[in-house]
């Protein structure tokens, strides 16, 4: 196994790009292995678990914290899996980069109290 940068260079990742992971409990290790390229991605989509399915695997909250430290925020959770009692087991988590231009614009307008969803592109670009 190697780092993502062993297989693809930063220049080969065209923005906007999404990093999709489903590596059976090695999500955090895989993310750390491509830390040098994360700035090239606008989104990360990773399967995360709420309960330990594999010994020593990182839990959802650990991945959320680590990606937050790298400048990503949780945007949504999809394809939830539940056990027989209805307890959430895992899901696919979508993270967005806070450095990605659209997110920066949204935060600027949202923080000012404006409803950024109603703004035109021209207004957001000001």
N, C-alpha and C positions, 0 to 999 in steps of 0.2 A: 504494500500500500504506500501511497505517497500523498503529498499535499496537492491541492487543486492546481496551484501555480506550477507544479511539475508537468502538468498536462495542457494548460492554457495560460496564455499571458494576459496581463491586464488590458493590453491593446486589442485583444481579440474579443473582449466583452463589450458589446455595443449597448449604450444606454437607450431606453430604460431596459434593464435586464432583471430577471427573476432567478434566484437560486432556489431550486427545489430539492429537498432532501427527504428520503425515506430509507433509512439505513438501519432499521431494526435495532433501536436503542443506542445507537452511536451518534445521534444527532449532535450532541454537544461537542464530542471529539471531532466530528467532521467539520463543524462550524469553526472550531479553534484551528483546524488544519487549513482553513481558507481565510483566516483572519486578514492576511495581507491583501486579499482581493475583495473583501466585503464592501469597501467604499465604491466599488464599481456596480454594485447591485442596488436597485431601487426597492426591491422586495425580496423577502425570504419566505418560503413556504415549507414548513417542516411538520412531520408527524411528531406529536408530543404526548406523553402519558401522564395521567394523574395518579396511577398506581404502578408499583414496580412489576413489570412483566418479565424483565431480564435482570439478573443480578448486577447491581452496581450502576444501572442506567440512570441518567440524569432525568429528573422529573420536570414537568412542564414549567413550574415556577423557576427552576434553575436556568432553563433555557430563556425564559422571558427576561430574567434579571441580566443574564450574560449579554443577550442581544440589546437590551436597553443600554448597557454600558458601552456598546459598540455604535449606538446612535439609531436603534430601531425601536419602533413602538408596535404593540400588538394591534392589528386592525380587525381581526375576526377569527373565529374558530368554526371549522366546517367538518362535515362527515364524522360527527361524534359517534363513538362506540360505547356501548353500555353493557354491563354485566346482567345476569338474569334478574337481579334485584333492582335494576334501574340505575345503578351507580355509574357515573361517568368513568370510563377507563382511559380513553385516548381520543384525540381529534387531530385534525390538520389545522395548523396555526399559520395565519398570514401576518407577516410583519412588514411594515413600511419604514423606509429610511427617513429620519428627520432631516437629513441633508439633501434629500431629493427636492427639487425646486417647488413642485406642487404642494408638498407638505409644509415647506417653509412659508409659502404664501398663505396657505390656510391658517397656519398658526398666527401669522401677523394679523390677518383680518379677524379671526376668531377672538384673539386676545384684545382687540380694540372694540369688541362688542358687535362688530358687523356680522351679518349673516353671509358668510362667504359663498354659500351655495347659490345665492341669488346674484352674485357679482358676475359681470361679463369678464371674458379673458382680458380685455383691454384694461378694465379696472383692477384686476388682480396683478397685472404686469407693472402698474405704476409704482 
